[in-house]
């Protein structure tokens, strides 16, 4: 299933021949003897003749061929159900007040600058409308209206916050848009109970066509995208015969690639469909454990049966006991529909319909063609929307390449300058915002800088200038600058249709170094850390070596740099292969003086962490000796807490003992979770979901009551919110960080 890099799966525009054979025995008897044998290979393989694509008229008839509504009706029900479950969770209904609290001083990132959130109580109303729409889709009740009630609030919330973007959220909106034009209420729907013409009626084949698509990417093939996945317990069986590196390359990346390349074709053909369904279902179930992606895996499981014969639900229901069949959808064959194109005797004959296509049929075909072309074009339209292009193409997110870019941020510094006095200061990265994605996108960085310049005026800073120094590594490359740190982003120009001039290019010529960097990292001991840096000519990195770090040195791998210490006025020039020791507790600057980018690495040991780990080991050994009776000397009072392991009343305890006990408590809690029985895991899961939905509905009720009757006193409102938060495991408090400081938040290497 996909919408970005698209192909119509196996050209499955029509029902498969086997599905057509099952319409009734009358069709079989009406054909001349041997007619099935004369069926062309194309017809047997694809379900249609090449002649069906020979003209627009034949193509319209093909797309409007009658199809069984059963599979589409089941998908509609499952999609509506999953969206109703998704709204309190990933859509954020359970923590809506944390995000859109009235009067909250925060920078937001809407797709269109004119979009703003409504007051909190009205936002709850928007979510309520969306939830009612999802339930209406599930039940097939007032179907078109329900699609609108779901789709309009969904896209409003989606466009309101670009930082919440992900592929599957985009998918949900697309599916809601598609369902608006489909006849998915022709089976297993309340509308069918009220309207006999809609009950169990054929649907045009294009309703199925627009739901079948797929994806691919180069960095996924090379194995640098999600290398850490191979460490997950799900891949433990593969690590019995393969190394972690080979598991990552062959199983995670290679297996994912092969599944992406073949899944659509394997799902299309009868002989390979059972095997494909097994692998695809296992893949989605595995993703549900690997990633926190909400209902996405389950939505994909719901879409997989769309590749099967459209009448598969009828055959499944026919196998159920008779006493249950009365409660399940209909078994009877579907009735004809005015929206489909039929041949002789009311039976489908592709491209040779008894009547000419009407406006409805032509619009359905036009919608299918335009939708597929738009989805094909959108991921490659970055030559138009150049302002959204960063190291990856801006509209890349509209494709179905998921988890192919892994990023890490080593150093982020925000500098402000008073435009009148010239006074410099520093901001904590992420201040006045609830997201971290602004660090990777020029459009969001521009919005963030503009917002900060407005908020800083409240702190008596006139005409603020904002500078960002952001270091990023993508797919295990060097850490390098993403944006020019010398540019005032407040005044910098940005347009969706023009190239961002203050964006620094990705140093792709250094990509082959990744193998060398991995070898260097593997050669170090467990206590030694390394950070790899690449910088542009004419720029410099200002860094701070924490006093916790010992034996810190800088090694030059390529180019030429000059190192300047804050405590001395002398510069030290390094050539390729040179190294220099860095004193702890001091700032230093590394200037790239070569004509080409410089590459260097910091090698250091966190001595404080190493000493703390040694103390933890000694306390653990002492605890074991006391427990097994080998330690006869009484413990001093400050070490007594290690015996009972309690983390309560530790205010007077030694800080090292307190840290040791807290770490032990976390380890034991983690071990308990891992060793929990299936019943315990199920109880924990249901309890967590219960409090999520409980808070969602209680907070929604409070807000709707406020809109209808007005807000009560603050005391009553506080009590109601406290009751909604009662026993919730998801409660979180958002504390406002210090916003202004005279020292930058420096990298601890």
N, C-alpha and C positions, 0 to 999 in steps of 0.2 A: 504494500500500500504506500503510495507516495504522491507528492504533488509537485516536486521540484524538477528533478531529472526524470522525465516521465517517458514511459512507453506504454501503450495500451497492451496489457499483458497478453502475449500470444495473439494479438489482433482479435481478442475475444469480444468482438462486437455483437455476436449473436449467441443464442443458446446452442449448446453443443448438439450434434446430431442425435446422440443417445437421449437427450432430454426431449427432443422433438418426437422421437419414436414413442415416448410414453404418453403423449397427449390423449390418445384413445385408439381402440382397435379399428375404428371406422376409417381412420386415415390409412392404416396399413392395408385394409381391404379394398380401399378405393384406388390403390395404385395397381398398375399393371404388373403381372408376374415378372420378377427379375428387375423391377425398377430400382430397388435398393442396390442391387448389384451393379447397376449402371451409374450409381452415384459416383461423382468424381472424387479423386483423392483429396482435393482441396476441401470439398464439402464434408468428407468424412473427418478430416483433420481439424479444420477451422470452424465448421458449422455454416459456412456460406460459400458461394461461388465468387470467382473473380469478377464475373459479370455484375454482381451486386455493387461493385465499386466503379462500374464503367460510366455512370452518369449520376448527376445530382439526384434525379428522380429515384433511381434504384437505391442510392445510398440512403435517402430519406426513408424509403420503404424498409430498408434493412434495419435502421436504427429504431423504427417504430413497430417492428415485428412484435407480436404479443409474447410476453414472458410471464411466467408464474409469479405472483406477488408474494409468495410465502417467505422466501429467503430475505427479501427486502423488508417485509413486515417484522420479522424476527430481529433483523439488524436495527430497525427503527426503535423497537422496544428496548433492546440492550443499550443502544446509544443514549436514549433518553434517561434510562436508569443510571448509567455510568456518569452522565453529566450531572444528574441530581446528587449523586454521591461526591462528585468532584467539586461542586460549588462551595460547600462548607470547608473543604480541605485546600486543594491547590488554588482555587480561585480566591480564597482568603476570607470567606464569610466569618469563620471562627475568630479571626483576629482583625476584623475590619476596623474596629475602633483604634487599634494601635497604629494603623496606617493612615487613616483619614480623620483623626481626631480634630475637632474644630479648634482653630487657633494655633495649630501645630506649626512651628516655624521650621520649614523643611523645604529643600530644593526638590522639585519633581522633574520628570523627564517624559513629557507627553510626545507622541509622534507629531502632532500638530500643535503649534504654540497656543492656539486659541482654546484648546481643551483644558478644562479645570475640573477638579472633583467637586461634586455637590456637597452641601452640608451633610454631616455624618448621618443624621436620621434619614435624609433623602437617599444617601448611598445605600442604606439598608433596604429602602424601598426598591431601588434599582435591582439589587440582588434578589429580592423577593420576586420581582417580575421575572427575572431570569430563571429562578428556580421553578416557578409555576410553568414557564415555557418548557423547561426540560421535562417536567412531569406530564405536560400535555403531549409532548412528542412521544414519550414512553407509552402512554395510553392511546395514542392516536385520537385524541379528543380535541375538536376544533383545530385540526392539524395545521392548516396554513397559519392561523393566528398564533398557535403555540410556537411554530418555527420563528415567527417574527418576534414574539415575546422573548424567546431565548436568544436569537441572533443579534438584535439591536443592542440590548444591554451588554451582551458578551463582547461585541466589537468595540463598544464605548469603553469598557473596562480594559480591554486589550490595548487600545490606542492610548489610553490614559497613562500608561507606564511602560515605556520601552525597556526598562531594566528587567521587567518580568518576562521578557520574550524568551520563548523556547519553541522548538519545532512542533512539539505535540500540542501546545496551546494554539498555535497557528492552525494545526490540523483540525482541532475541534471546531474552530470558527468556520473553516472551509466545509466541513461536513454539515454543519448547521445550515450554511448557505446552499449546499447541494440539495439537502432534504426539502428546502423551501419549494423547489421546483419539481420535485419528484412526487409520485403517487404512492408514497410509502404507507398510507393509511388504508390500502385496499385489502389488508389482511391483518387479523388479530387487532382490531381497533374499535374504539367506541363509535367513531364516525360510521363504521360499517354496520353497527347495530342500528343506528338511526336512519341510515340511507341505504336501502337495498341495492341501489345502483353501484355503490362503492364497495359493497360486501363481497369479498373474494372475487374481485374482477382483475382481468389481465392488466399488466402495466407495460408501457413501451420499453423496448430493450435498452434504450439509451439510459434508462434509470440505473441499470447495472453497469453500463459501459464507463460512466464517469467516476465509478468507485474503484477502478483497478489501475494501479501505477507503482513506480519504484526508483532506487538510488545508487551512488558510487563516488569514491574520492581517492586521490593519489597518495596522500600522506597516510591514509589508512593502510594502503598496500605496503608501505615501507616499514610499518611497525612502530612508529614513534608516537602514535596518537594516544593510545590508552594502555601503555605498557604496564602500569601498576595493576591492571585488572587481573593479570595472571596470578597474583598473590591471593586472590579471593578464594575462600574455601570451596566454592563451586568448581574450581579447576584443580582441586586436590588430586582427583583420579588421574588427570593428565600428567601431573608433576611426578607421579610414580615412575613414569617411563621417559619423561622429557625434562630438561632443565627449565628453570623459570623463564629464561630468555627464549628458548624454543617454544615453550607453551604460549608465550606472548605473541611470537611471530606466526607460528603455524596454526594454533587453535583460535586465539582471540582475533588476530587480524586476518590471517588466511582463511579461517573458517567463516568469519563474518563476511569477508569478501565473496567467497564462494556462495554463501547463502543469499547475499544480495544479488549476485549475478544470475542465479538459477531459480530462485524461489518463485518468481512470477510464471516462468515457463513450466516448472514442475507442477505448480498448482493448476495450470490450465488443462494438462493432458490427463485423461482418465487413468492411465497405467501408473503415472508417477504421483498423482494427487495424494493418495494415502500417506506415502512416505514424506511428501512435502509438508503435509499438515502436521505430521509428527514432529519434524524438525523445526518448523516455524513455531508451533505451539511451545516446544521446549525452549526455543530461543526467547520468546516473549516472557515465559515464566521465569527464565533465568534473569532477564533484564529487570523484572519486578523485584528481584533480590539484590541485584548489583547496584541499581540506581534508585534514587528517590524521585520517581517520575509519576507519582500519583496513579491516575486511572489509565495511563497511556498503554501499558502492556495489556491490560484487560480490553481496552478499546481495539487494539490490534487483534487480539484473539476473537473479538466479535466480528471483525471484518474478514477474517480468513474464510469462513464458510461462504462468503459471496462468490468465491471461485468455484464452488460446487454447483451442481444442478439447482436451479431456482426452486425446485419442488422438494428439496431434501427434508424440510420440516414435516411434510405430509407423510413421507415414508418413515420418519422417526416416530411420529405420533401413532402411525398404524401399528407399530410394534408395542405400544403401551397397552396395559390392561384396559378392557372395555369400560370399566367403572371410572377410569381417569379421563377417558377420551372426551367425555361430556364437558369437562372443565378446560380442555385444551383447544387450540385452534381447529378450524375445519379441515376435514379430510377430502371433501368433494373437490372435483376439478374446478378451476376458476371459470367464471362466466365471461363472455365477450365484453369488450369495452370499446366505446366510441373513439377513444384516444389511440387505439392501435390500428395497424394496417393488416387486413386479412386478405387471404386469397380465396380460392374457390371453396365452397362448403364451409365457410367460416374458419378455415384452417390457414395457418401462416404459410405463405409461399414467397420467399425472399425476393424483393424487387419486382414482383408480378402481382401486385394487389388488385383486388376487384374494383376499387375506387381510387381516385387520385388523391394524393396527400393534401390535406387542408392546411390552414394557417397554423393550427396547433401543432401538427406533426412537423411542419417546416421549422417552426420556432424551436421545437425540441432538438432537431438536428443541428440547427445553428448554434444553440446553446452548448451542445456537446462539443462541436468543433472549436468554437471560440474558447471554451473553458480549457480544453486540452492544450490548445495553442498558447493560451495565456500562461498556463502552468509550465509549459516548455520554455517559454521566453523569459519569464520573470527571473529565474536564477542567473540568467546570462545578460540581464539588462543593466549590469553595473557600468557599462560604458556610457549610459545615460545618467544614472544617479551616482556620479563620481564622488560626491561629497560624503557618501556613506562608506566608501572604500577605505579600508585600513590595511592591515597586513593580509587580511582576507577580504574578498569582494563583499561590499556592503549588503547586497541582496542575496548573498550566499545563504542567509538564514531561511530563505524561501524554498531552498532545496531540501532533500531528505538525507543530507550527509550529517548524521548525528555522531557526536563523540569523536570527531576526527581531529580536533585541535585542543591540545592540552597546554594551558598557560600557567605560569607561575610569576609572581611579582616579588622582586627582591627589595626594591627601594622606591618609595614614593615620597616626594617632598612638594609641598605647596607653599609658595612664597608670595606674600602680598607687599605692595609698596604704596605708600601714600603719595598720590599724584601731586600734592602741593608741598608737603614737607620733605618728601623723599625717605621717610622713615620706613625701615624694613621690619617685617615680622613673619611669623610662620603659623600655618594652620594645621591642625591634626587632619590627616587624610580621612575623608569621609564625613567631616563635620557638616551639620545641617542636611544630611541625607541619610536615607535608610538602605542605600544600595552601594555595591562596589563595582558595578559594571561600567560606570562612567570612565574608569581608568583605561578602557580598551577601545573607546569609540570617540572619534573626533566630534561628532554631532552632540553627544552627551557632554563631553568636556566643555564645549562652547556653552551649552545650557547651564552647566554647573558654574562656570566662571561668571556668567552673566548674573546668576542668582546670588553668588557670593559677593559680587561687587555691590549689589543692592542691599544685602544684609549687613555688610561691613560698615555701611554708612551709619547704622544704628550704634556703632562703637566708635564714633567720631573719627572715622577714617575717610578722608575726602578723595574723590576720584580714584578709587582703588585700582591698582594694576595687579593682575593675578598671573603667576608663572607656575607651571607644572614641570616637575622632573620625574618621569615615570619610567621605570626599568622593568622590562618584561622578557621572559623566555617563552618561546612557543615551540612545542614538540621537542623539548630537550636541547634546544639550541643555546647559544650564549645569551646571557642577560644583556639587553641593549635598550637604548632609549626608543620610546615610541613616538614622542613629540619633541619638538625643538624647545629646550628649556629657556631660550633667550627671548621667546615671543610672548608678549602680553596677550593672553587668550581673550580678554575682554574686548580688546580692540581688533583682534585678528578677524579676518574675513572668513566666512564659511557659507557655502551654498550647496544645496543638494545636488546641483548639476555641474559643479566645478570641482576640480581636483583640490584637495586640501594641501596648501603649500607648506604648512608648518608640521606636516606629518613626516617623520623620518622613515626611510625605506627599510624593509627587512633585509638584513645582510645574508641573502641566500647563498652568496659565494662561500660563506663559512659553514654551510650545512654539512659538508663532508667531515668537518671536525667532530661531529657528534660521536663517531666511533672512537676517536682519540680521547675525547673527554670521558667517555664511559670507562675506558681502560685506566685513565688516571684515577678516577673515582674508586674503581675496584681495587687499586693498589694501596689505598689508604687503610689505616686501622679503624676500629670502630669508634674511637674517640676523636678522630681527626675529621674535620669538615672542610669542604671546598666550595667556592663560588666562582663561576666562570663569567668573565666580563668582556664585552666588545664595545668599543666606543669609536665615534667619528672623529676625523681630523678637525682640530680647532676647538674641540670641546673638552671639558674636564669633569671629573667626578669628585665631589666633596664627600668624604666619608668619615665616620667616627669609629674607632676601635674601642669597644667596651672594655672596662677593667676586668670583666669576667672572662675575657678571652686572653689566653696566653700563647706564646710562641706563634704570633701572627706574622705571616710573611706574604709578600706580593711577588709573584713569578710572572715574567713577561713571556708570552708564547709567540707573539707576532707583532711586528711594527716597532715603534719607538715611543717611549713615554718619559715624562719628567715628573718626579714625585716631589711635592713640597709639603713640609711639616709646618703646622701653625706655630710651634715653639721656636722654629729656626727660620732664618731667611734664605737658607741655601737650598738649591734644587739638586736632585739626584737624577741623572739621566740613565735610563735603562735601555739596553739593546736586547735583541731576541736571545732568550736563554738566561738573562740576568735575573737576580732576585734581590729583595731588600727586606730587612726586618722592620716591622711597624710597632712603635711603642704603644702600649695600652693607655686608655684614658685621654687620647688626643685626637684632634682632627687632622686630616691630611687631604691633599688634593692630588689627583692623578691627571696630568695634562697629556693628551695625545698630540705629539709633535710630528709624527710621520705623515707622509702624504696619503697613506692608506689607513684603513681602520686598524686600531690596535686591539690585541687580544691578550688578556692577562687573567690571572686567577689569584684569589685570596685563599691561603691555607692557614687554618687556625684550629685551636683546641679550646673548647669551653671548659676552662679549669674549674670554675665554680660548680658547673654541672657534674664534672668528673669527681670532684671532692664530695659533693652531695651524694652521688651514687655510691661512693666508697663508704660513706657514713651509713647509708641505707643497708648496705651489705653487712656491715658490722652489727647493726641493730637486729637484722634478721637472724644472724648467727647467734647473737646473744639470746634472742627470744627462743630459738630452738633449743639452746643449751639449758635454759631454765625449764622449759617444758619437758625435756627428756631427763632432767635431773643431773646433768653433768656439771652445771654451774651451781656451786654451793654457797658462794658469797651473796649476801642480800643486795638487791638492787638499790641504788640511790633513789630518793623520792621522785626526781625529775624523769627517771626511766620507768617508773612503775606503770604508766599507762600502756606500755607496749605489751603487757601481759594479757590484759582483758580486751585490748583492741578497740575500745570505745573511743569514738571521736567527739563525744559530748564532754563539756566542761574542760576544754583544752586551753582556756585562756591563760592559765598559769604554767602551761607545759613549755618545755624547750621547743623552739621553732623547728629544729631538725626532727624531733620526736613527733611533733604535730604533722609535719609534712610527710613523715614516714607512715603514720597511722592513716592519714587521708589517702595516700597512694595505695596502701594495703586494702583500705575499704573499697576504693574504686576497682582494684583488681579482683577482689572477691565478688563484688557486685557484677562485674563483667563475666567472671567465670560462672556465676550462678545463672546469668542470662543464657550463656552458651550451653550449659548443661540442663537447662529447663526442659521439662517434659512437654509433649505436644499439648496436653491439657493446660499447662501453665502458660505456654506461649499463646495459645488461643485466648485464654482469660486476659492476659496482658494486652493483646491486640484489641479485643472487644471492649475492654475498659477504656483504653486510649481513644478508640473511635466514639464510644458513648459520650465521653466528656467533650470531645470535639463537636459532635452534633448537638449535645445539650447546650453548650455555650452559644453555638450559632443560633439556635432557635430562641433561646431566652433573650439574647441581645437583640435579635430581630423583633421579638415581641415588644421589648421595651421601647425601641425606636418607633415602631408603628403606633404604639400607644401614645408616644410623645407627639407624633404628627396629628393624630386624631383628637387628643384631649389636652395637649399641651404638656410641657415638662413639669414634673413635680418638684418639690424642694430638693436641694442638693443632698440633704441627709438621706431622704428616701431613695434618690437616684443612686447614691453611693452604696446603700444597703442592697439594692437590686443588682447592681453590678457585682458586688461581693458575693451575692448568692449565685450569680451566673458563673463566677470564677471558682466556686467552691469545689475542692477536690480535683480541680483541673490539673492535668499533668503538663499542659502546654502553656501555663501562665508564664509570661515573661515581662520583665520590667525594662523599659528603655530609659536609660540614664543619659542625660545630655553631657557630652564630653566638654572638656575645657576647649573653648573655641579660639582663644588668642594666646599666643606665647611668643617669647622673644628668642626661643631656640627652636631649630627645626627638629622634627621627629626623624632621627637619624637611623640609618640601617645598622643593625647589630651584626652585619656580615651574614 
